[in-house]
Amino acid sequence: MNPSLVNISESNQYALITSNMYRPSIGGIENSLYHLAQEYKALGYKVIIVTSDINNLNTDLPDYEIENGVEVYRYRACSGQGVLGFIKQVRNAFNLYKKLLNKYKPSVVVCRYHFNLVLLKLAGCNNIAYLIPGVVKNETQASMAQGLSGFSKLRAKLSFSFHVKLQNLALKQANKLFVFSQNMLSQVSELTNRQDIKVTKPGVSLSRFYPLSRTEKLIARKSLGHDTERHVFLCIGRHVKAKGFETAIRAIVDANNSNLELWLLGDGPLTDYFESLIIKLKCQKQVKLIGRQQCPEQYYKVADTFVMSSIYEPLGQTILEALATGLPIVAAPSTSNVVTASNEIIDTEHNFFSHEHSVHAFSHEFKKASQLSDDEYKKISEFNRKQAEIRFSWAALANDLIAETSNSTFKVESR
């Protein structure tokens, strides 16, 4: 839809966007909340974001603030307080939703997390667009087996079962369901008989993510403290099993080429393991653990090739950011063991698909990507950037959600 088709300037209509986490945490969901909020603001809506105080910086966050013209409300999650803390979180979230729904009566409500959706519905919201980030059953299974034992393993299994059931409830209660790929449509269709699931596309910030020339890359690397002329492969995400980063690490070693480097941005439960693995493989000079970064776009711009090594990724905001930055992409095709949307986003002619998700297969594609001539690299870079410009727009997504939910009249049910 053309963004100009929807504009309610000078109105008092509100858009409520919600999930369990938001900035300063870094991630695809947090990113989508921010950009959707800015698009709705540009369309004339007054925008409120509702989230918890959970964040991966482990810092205290205010209950209320205004960020770039958007009101941000946070409920206390009472993390680390066990069952009692969870009960408090439910109460805090419900009370906040109830208060804001009665006060603002938002005409657009977009939810990105099942826990929040169930509480929104309980608080009386009757026009919820559920923009599904992933299927808990598949996503959690891909990352569960990480050395847990005893009580920790039992707690993880109970949490897993609870969130699977909660998401199933959210799928029933949402007024509209949206997914970002055919892959996700297939996964969600296994959980519900609903026929109103719509495939839409996320956006990517073209002003944040854009290509640099080779000379500009080398200068920018120095400014980041990385003075190298090697071919840099980039992985970005949480250090969990589902991201497949161990395969990427082993593949860079298997390539047996001292002119290649692998940079991993992010952190998580497997960070210590990766540090030990890098020492064991004696690849400290080739594999760099960069850590979590507030401005990841700086690292996309200085990298040469992006690596999508995930074994579970419903869409992958990082792959869109790589496209926008004009990076060639190495990925594995979707199989019964690799559930991603890479085939839907990137083409085989201008990127590098391994024949399987394995160390040797990725290593082979690493070698091919690093041997591109300047002209070949420029062709791929320009093509990928153009794909990002044409196919992925936050404005189009914002309008898509409005169009599909415009027939839903806001109603706060008395409870």
Helices and strands as residue ranges (DSSP letters): G 3-5, E 14-18, H 28-42, E 46-52, E 64-67, E 70-75, H 82-104, E 108-111, H 114-122, E 128-131, H 136-144, H 150-173, E 176-179, H 182-189, E 197-199, H 214-223, E 231-236, G 241-243, H 245-254, E 260-265, H 271-280, E 287-291, H 297-302, E 305-308, E 312-313, H 317-324, E 329-331, E 339-340, H 342-345, E 352-353, H 359-370, H 374-391, H 394-405
